[in-house]
Amino acid sequence: MAMPETTNTEQEVLIVTGMSGAGRSTVGNALEDLGWYVVDNLPPQMLRPLVELAEKAGTNLPKIAAVVDVRGRNFFADLQEIIQSIRSGTKLRILFLDATDESLVRRFESVRRPHPLQGDGTIIDGIVAERSRMREMRENSDMVIDTSDLNIHQLATNITETFAQEDTAGVRLTLMSFGFKYGTPTDVDLIADGRFLPNPFWMPELRAFTGLDKEVSEYVLSQPGASEFVQAYAVALSPVMAGYQRENKRHATIAIGCTGGKHRSVALAQALAIELAKLPGVVVRIKHRDLGRE
């Protein structure tokens, strides 16, 4: 018996944008390796025809990644209008790639190319102009990845880990520990502060260990309020994770900080990961941003 012909009722579209020099081409290549149909340097006005073409192709083009940049003068206004017009019947997400000004300047200088918006000015002039123009887009993005400390191979691995098995979970959640003294992370959805607990750094017998070691983990989690925090925060995040799934937000990052990112935040992140992994549709991975710093 012939099976009835089926059509793909919901196209999946990922808009890859962000700061020039932050790694858009690297991300596009990584997505292509994962089977996405990638269109680079797509003018925002061409996004709607591309989606319409993909819908006609059905299952032959189930996932499209459009890499767009800021060079169009009415970039944000045009793109926002187009996004609103195609959201119905389309899984559409925006991935924004960011990096610090210092990192971007260094990358442009290394390849000896001008910034596309610098005109007769300097590279930093172009970066400042672009950051101003992209501010609203960054705020409206579904995912933000800070590539300041990533080389092209690390960025490609990040993308592969993020998108390779995303269909197996409603939300792929990253729990990140960090040290406040190294700066708060910019590419996270929520930040919690673990500095309400005593710091093992001031205990000579624990200083050389980390939150991954049993000695530190047991010390941190045995402090008044530690276990209560982990349990209560997991309960508070339960409706958040469910809401992310209803809103098709497939990726989220929650950061927990302490002073140096070595003891308290690491132990708390490890403990919280166990609790959040119990939530339906949530797959958890852990990242310790500052664990290797002195």
ZAMARGU-4260 file (C-alpha; in steps of 0.2 Angstrom, whole numbers, plus 5000, padded with zeros to 4 digits):
<rodrens>
0) 5000/5000/5000 | 5007/5017/4995 | 5010/5028/5010 | 5002/5045/5009 | 5013/5060/5004
5) 5018/5070/5019 | 5025/5088/5019 | 5035/5097/5031 | 5023/5108/5040 | 5036/5118/5049
10) 5052/5124/5042 | 5067/5127/5053 | 5076/5143/5050 | 5092/5149/5060 | 5098/5167/5057
15) 5116/5169/5061 | 5122/5186/5064 | 5132/5197/5075 | 5148/5207/5076 | 5160/5207/5061
20) 5175/5196/5065 | 5165/5186/5079 | 5165/5170/5069 | 5150/5170/5057 | 5159/5160/5043
25) 5166/5147/5056 | 5148/5144/5062 | 5141/5143/5045 | 5154/5130/5040 | 5150/5120/5056
30) 5131/5120/5053 | 5134/5115/5035 | 5144/5100/5041 | 5129/5095/5052 | 5118/5095/5037
35) 5110/5113/5037 | 5108/5122/5021 | 5118/5137/5024 | 5117/5153/5014 | 5131/5166/5018
40) 5130/5185/5017 | 5111/5184/5013 | 5103/5202/5011 | 5089/5202/5024 | 5077/5206/5009
45) 5081/5189/5002 | 5076/5179/5018 | 5057/5178/5014 | 5060/5171/4996 | 5072/5159/5003
50) 5060/5152/5016 | 5046/5151/5003 | 5058/5141/4992 | 5062/5129/5006 | 5044/5127/5010
55) 5041/5121/4992 | 5056/5109/4994 | 5049/5101/5009 | 5059/5088/5018 | 5074/5091/5005
60) 5077/5108/5014 | 5072/5105/5032 | 5085/5116/5040 | 5091/5133/5034 | 5104/5144/5041
65) 5105/5162/5034 | 5121/5171/5038 | 5117/5190/5038 | 5128/5205/5042 | 5125/5223/5047
70) 5131/5231/5031 | 5113/5236/5025 | 5109/5253/5031 | 5092/5248/5037 | 5098/5231/5043
75) 5088/5229/5059 | 5072/5237/5053 | 5071/5227/5038 | 5076/5211/5046 | 5064/5213/5061
80) 5049/5216/5048 | 5054/5201/5038 | 5056/5190/5054 | 5038/5194/5060 | 5031/5190/5042
85) 5038/5173/5042 | 5037/5167/5060 | 5020/5159/5057 | 5023/5141/5052 | 5041/5142/5054
90) 5053/5138/5068 | 5064/5154/5067 | 5078/5157/5079 | 5092/5170/5079 | 5110/5166/5084
95) 5120/5181/5089 | 5139/5180/5089 | 5148/5193/5100 | 5166/5197/5106 | 5175/5210/5115
100) 5181/5225/5106 | 5199/5220/5110 | 5197/5203/5102 | 5189/5210/5087 | 5203/5223/5084
105) 5216/5209/5086 | 5207/5198/5073 | 5205/5212/5060 | 5223/5217/5063 | 5229/5199/5061
110) 5221/5197/5044 | 5225/5215/5039 | 5207/5219/5033 | 5197/5235/5037 | 5181/5234/5047
115) 5166/5235/5035 | 5159/5251/5044 | 5175/5260/5048 | 5175/5271/5032 | 5190/5283/5034
120) 5191/5280/5053 | 5199/5266/5063 | 5195/5248/5066 | 5188/5253/5083 | 5177/5266/5075
125) 5169/5253/5064 | 5166/5241/5079 | 5158/5255/5089 | 5147/5260/5075 | 5142/5241/5072
130) 5139/5238/5090 | 5127/5253/5091 | 5118/5247/5076 | 5117/5229/5082 | 5111/5232/5100
135) 5093/5229/5097 | 5096/5213/5087 | 5107/5206/5101 | 5094/5210/5114 | 5081/5201/5103
140) 5091/5185/5099 | 5087/5168/5105 | 5106/5163/5108 | 5121/5174/5111 | 5138/5166/5110
145) 5154/5176/5116 | 5168/5170/5105 | 5181/5181/5113 | 5191/5167/5120 | 5187/5154/5107
150) 5198/5150/5092 | 5190/5143/5076 | 5191/5125/5081 | 5184/5128/5098 | 5169/5138/5091
155) 5166/5125/5078 | 5165/5112/5092 | 5154/5123/5102 | 5142/5124/5088 | 5143/5105/5085
160) 5139/5101/5103 | 5125/5114/5103 | 5116/5108/5087 | 5121/5090/5084 | 5108/5082/5095
165) 5096/5096/5099 | 5081/5086/5093 | 5083/5074/5107 | 5079/5087/5120 | 5067/5101/5123
170) 5080/5112/5130 | 5099/5109/5130 | 5105/5118/5146 | 5122/5123/5149 | 5127/5126/5167
175) 5142/5137/5168 | 5153/5141/5184 | 5163/5157/5183 | 5173/5169/5194 | 5167/5187/5196
180) 5184/5193/5197 | 5186/5188/5179 | 5170/5197/5173 | 5152/5191/5172 | 5148/5181/5156
185) 5139/5190/5143 | 5131/5175/5134 | 5120/5168/5148 | 5101/5169/5152 | 5102/5169/5171
190) 5116/5172/5184 | 5116/5166/5202 | 5129/5171/5215 | 5137/5158/5226 | 5147/5170/5236
195) 5134/5169/5251 | 5144/5153/5256 | 5161/5153/5265 | 5176/5153/5253 | 5187/5137/5253
200) 5201/5147/5246 | 5204/5154/5264 | 5206/5136/5271 | 5224/5130/5267 | 5219/5112/5267
205) 5206/5115/5253 | 5214/5129/5243 | 5223/5118/5231 | 5208/5108/5227 | 5193/5113/5216
210) 5174/5110/5217 | 5176/5095/5207 | 5186/5087/5221 | 5176/5078/5235 | 5185/5088/5249
215) 5179/5104/5242 | 5162/5098/5236 | 5157/5091/5253 | 5163/5106/5262 | 5153/5118/5251
220) 5137/5108/5251 | 5138/5105/5269 | 5137/5124/5273 | 5121/5132/5280 | 5110/5136/5265
225) 5120/5127/5251 | 5108/5112/5249 | 5093/5123/5252 | 5099/5134/5238 | 5102/5120/5226
230) 5085/5112/5229 | 5075/5129/5229 | 5084/5135/5213 | 5080/5119/5204 | 5062/5120/5209
235) 5061/5138/5203 | 5069/5134/5186 | 5057/5120/5183 | 5043/5131/5176 | 5056/5141/5167
240) 5063/5125/5158 | 5045/5120/5154 | 5041/5138/5147 | 5057/5138/5136 | 5051/5122/5128
245) 5034/5129/5125 | 5042/5144/5117 | 5054/5134/5107 | 5069/5140/5116 | 5080/5125/5114
250) 5096/5132/5121 | 5099/5141/5138 | 5114/5145/5149 | 5113/5147/5168 | 5129/5154/5176
255) 5134/5152/5194 | 5148/5163/5200 | 5159/5164/5215 | 5175/5175/5218 | 5188/5165/5207
260) 5177/5152/5199 | 5186/5137/5206 | 5178/5131/5222 | 5160/5136/5227 | 5153/5140/5210
265) 5160/5123/5203 | 5153/5113/5217 | 5136/5121/5216 | 5135/5119/5197 | 5139/5101/5198
270) 5125/5098/5211 | 5112/5109/5202 | 5116/5099/5186 | 5110/5083/5195 | 5094/5091/5200
275) 5090/5099/5183 | 5094/5084/5173 | 5079/5076/5181 | 5067/5088/5173 | 5058/5082/5158
280) 5065/5087/5141 | 5081/5095/5148 | 5098/5089/5144 | 5112/5097/5154 | 5130/5100/5151
285) 5142/5108/5162 | 5155/5121/5158 | 5168/5128/5171 | 5174/5144/5163 | 5188/5149/5175
290) 5193/5133/5182 | 5210/5133/5174 | 5215/5151/5179 | 5227/5155/5192
</rodrens>
